[in-house]
Amino acid sequence: MVEYDRHSQREEPNKPALRTCIVGIGGAGSNVLDRITLDRTVEAQLVCMHTDIRVLGHAMAPTKIQLGAELMRGIGAGGDPDLGREAAMFSREEIRQAIEGYDIVFICAGLGGGTGSGAAPVIAEIAKASNALVYVTATMPFSFEGRRRLSQAEDALTQLQKRADALILFENNRMGELILPKDGIQKAFAQADQLIAQSLRAVSTIVSTPGLVKLGLDDLTSALSTSNGRCLFGFGEARGQNRGAEALKRALKSPLIDQGRLLHQTKTLLVHIAGGETLTLMEVDAVMKQLGRHVPDHTHILFGVAVDARLGDAISVTLISSLGLTQLNTIAAAAPPANMLPMTDRPMPSLADAVASAPLAAAPVAAPAPAATQQPPALTLSPAPAPRVRAPRPAPAPAPVAAPAPAPVAAAPEPQPAAVAAPARSAPLSRDDSMDLLFKDDEIISLAAPEAHTSFIADEPELFPEAPAAAGLPDAPSAAEPAYEEEEYYDEEEPSASHASFAPEPEYEPEPEPPAPAPAPPVRERLRIEDFMTPAPAPAPAPEPQAVAPAPQPRPATSPLAAVVARTNLPAEDLAYAPPANMVVAKKPTNQEQIDLGFSDQDRGRFKDTEPAIASGGEDLDVPTWMRLKRKLKR
Ligand SMILES: Nc1nc2c(ncn2[C@@H]2O[C@H](COP(=O)(O)OP(=O)(O)OP(=O)(O)O)[C@@H](O)[C@H]2O)c(=O)[nH]1
């Protein structure tokens, strides 16, 4: 058996190691950080930042920063990004001290709520000012969370895009592909957290672990950076026989690379293979050969190998790349060129080549060629609509023919790679066929109808105004605000370039519109917890438990947060496991579809001690809040 000489991967003794810091912001960021903390595989400073002291109190990160303590009084931002931003502004000196002096700052947040969406851009700005490389890992909300959250997430994304050196976007909608349809939403979140934690772990390991074939920050940034597009990430880890092939298979199954499909369009692909002391040359070679069947010749491969004793007898494969918006639109709008099909006979550069030149340029980039126009109709995809312009729903594709792609964005379309080495096929290859070539039937995870939310919209106001506006009430709906209409959201096409990127395939395409226009759905108020509960008389306030900061002071009775402050006086057990004493479950209202989302009564594992963050008199009725409540909703 051939083994690597591990001596060659030792760093020069006088070369300082890269200092990395991972900042988790808000509820989602804190959950991911908890997972990383428990894994104990990342050598980085972990910092949790939140406005909500109850979440901070349970966070496992060694360093915690309460954002805007005086402004927020220990309460979450209630879904209001302005409050989250102001809270971060109030605490910017603490933030600066916490992240100063690091070479790389990873920022992890769930976009759509108040703290993460508002504070993350501020923190990214501070990190950039301290000359750190800023990598942002963010989630976009589930579509069922409502249009308001999506819009807030898009705003935050636009701001982050300007400040981050690289941005890995996880669409929660796609996380559904990681689990079985019958699994509860808690499992979806847990799986999503795990994937995000893996990405952070993989990226930070790549830059901090000495490797046989070392990847540098420039490699990583070039693989991750895209001015206006989407990062692709796949990670797989496996043990036992065929552990290399199995790890690669799992990495290719990642929903973030569309089950391997998106790799066929990448110009640069970073591949990192790591294993314990038993990692062999043959295993690495086999993984690279296998990967070569799914990557076109012209892709520039940045290849790294590391022996990491912490992996034990496991092998991990990390794939990182990015696709520009134009490429994504091209994929969505046109039938895939033949060179997107699995390239079963295409050899990859041998490992010897790779080790000889690190990073490895697998093959010279092929000269761009005109887009393949006569490809077989392998996939029928909806045409890409113009970005962010409300327009009538585009008519479904009439027949499975390779329709010419309409120009989805103002920029000139990127040239398509030449359809080289395209295996001749007598019959059209469906996506399922394509997956069959990769995996056995029972290994293909059922695909949820994908929907991307990576639109990048107009410029945001400056992050650092001279005088920040006074804090408004969290999540208070304004008169001008659009009503919360889930039905309309599901049905309506929100045409945007990025939506087009992941336009559903024929099997998921909605039914054609009926000839007569359906009556407009009734406009509903945004659901509140009051819709389900009615107050009972005479609650007796109990002494308030202390967390990491001074007890929140009650706000004026006019504030919707007043009820939250009052509720924090209740015993923790009541908060976590039973309805508050002053509440009784009310009769089920007729319009509560958002609540009928299949919450199971299983808890969130190690997060089970997390207190609920329900604003009983407020507006904070998001999914994570219900998850933290862990209360089985009875009808
Ligand atoms: N993948 C994943 N996404 C989450 C999780 N928790 C929340 N999210 C997503 O992140 C968005 C923001 O939720 P939070 O992070 O709880 O909100 P926040 O940033 O703390 O803001 P406030 O609660 O308003 O202070 C939600 O709309 C969800 O889409 C989680 O555990 N995993």
The ligand as an SDF file (V2000), in Angstrom:
LIG
                    3D

 32 34  0  0  0  0  0  0  0  0999 V2000
  -30.8460   26.5770    8.6620 N   0  0  0  0  0  0  0  0  0  0  0  0
  -31.3500   27.1840    9.7310 C   0  0  0  0  0  0  0  0  0  0  0  0
  -32.0070   28.3160    9.5320 N   0  0  0  0  0  0  0  0  0  0  0  0
  -32.5120   28.9380   10.6100 C   0  0  0  0  0  0  0  0  0  0  0  0
  -32.3720   28.4190   11.9220 C   0  0  0  0  0  0  0  0  0  0  0  0
  -32.9740   29.2770   12.7710 N   0  0  0  0  0  0  0  0  0  0  0  0
  -33.4680   30.2640   12.0150 C   0  0  0  0  0  0  0  0  0  0  0  0
  -33.1980   30.0760   10.7000 N   0  0  0  0  0  0  0  0  0  0  0  0
  -33.5010   30.9500    9.5630 C   0  0  0  0  0  0  0  0  0  0  0  0
  -32.9670   32.2200    9.8760 O   0  0  0  0  0  0  0  0  0  0  0  0
  -33.9670   33.2160    9.7790 C   0  0  0  0  0  0  0  0  0  0  0  0
  -33.7510   34.1930   10.8960 C   0  0  0  0  0  0  0  0  0  0  0  0
  -34.0720   33.5650   12.1240 O   0  0  0  0  0  0  0  0  0  0  0  0
  -33.2410   33.8700   13.4450 P   0  0  0  0  0  0  0  0  0  0  0  0
  -31.7940   33.6640   13.1950 O   0  0  0  0  0  0  0  0  0  0  0  0
  -33.8440   33.1150   14.5520 O   0  0  0  0  0  0  0  0  0  0  0  0
  -33.5340   35.4150   13.6220 O   0  0  0  0  0  0  0  0  0  0  0  0
  -32.5550   36.4980   14.2430 P   0  0  0  0  0  0  0  0  0  0  0  0
  -31.5450   36.8910   13.2490 O   0  0  0  0  0  0  0  0  0  0  0  0
  -32.0670   35.9910   15.5580 O   0  0  0  0  0  0  0  0  0  0  0  0
  -33.5210   37.7320   14.4300 O   0  0  0  0  0  0  0  0  0  0  0  0
  -34.5400   38.0330   15.6180 P   0  0  0  0  0  0  0  0  0  0  0  0
  -35.0840   36.7370   16.1100 O   0  0  0  0  0  0  0  0  0  0  0  0
  -35.5590   38.8540   14.9360 O   0  0  0  0  0  0  0  0  0  0  0  0
  -33.7930   38.7800   16.6500 O   0  0  0  0  0  0  0  0  0  0  0  0
  -35.2830   32.4690    9.8600 C   0  0  0  0  0  0  0  0  0  0  0  0
  -36.2470   33.1460    9.1300 O   0  0  0  0  0  0  0  0  0  0  0  0
  -34.9760   31.1100    9.2970 C   0  0  0  0  0  0  0  0  0  0  0  0
  -35.1880   31.0880    7.9040 O   0  0  0  0  0  0  0  0  0  0  0  0
  -31.6640   27.2060   12.0960 C   0  0  0  0  0  0  0  0  0  0  0  0
  -31.4830   26.6910   13.1830 O   0  0  0  0  0  0  0  0  0  0  0  0
  -31.1710   26.6320   10.9600 N   0  0  0  0  0  0  0  0  0  0  0  0
  1  2  1  0
  2  3  2  0
  2 32  1  0
  3  4  1  0
  4  5  2  0
  4  8  1  0
  5  6  1  0
  5 30  1  0
  6  7  2  0
  7  8  1  0
  8  9  1  0
  9 10  1  0
  9 28  1  0
 10 11  1  0
 11 12  1  0
 11 26  1  0
 12 13  1  0
 13 14  1  0
 14 15  2  0
 14 16  1  0
 14 17  1  0
 17 18  1  0
 18 19  2  0
 18 20  1  0
 18 21  1  0
 21 22  1  0
 22 23  2  0
 22 24  1  0
 22 25  1  0
 26 27  1  0
 26 28  1  0
 28 29  1  0
 30 31  2  0
 30 32  1  0
M  END
$$$$
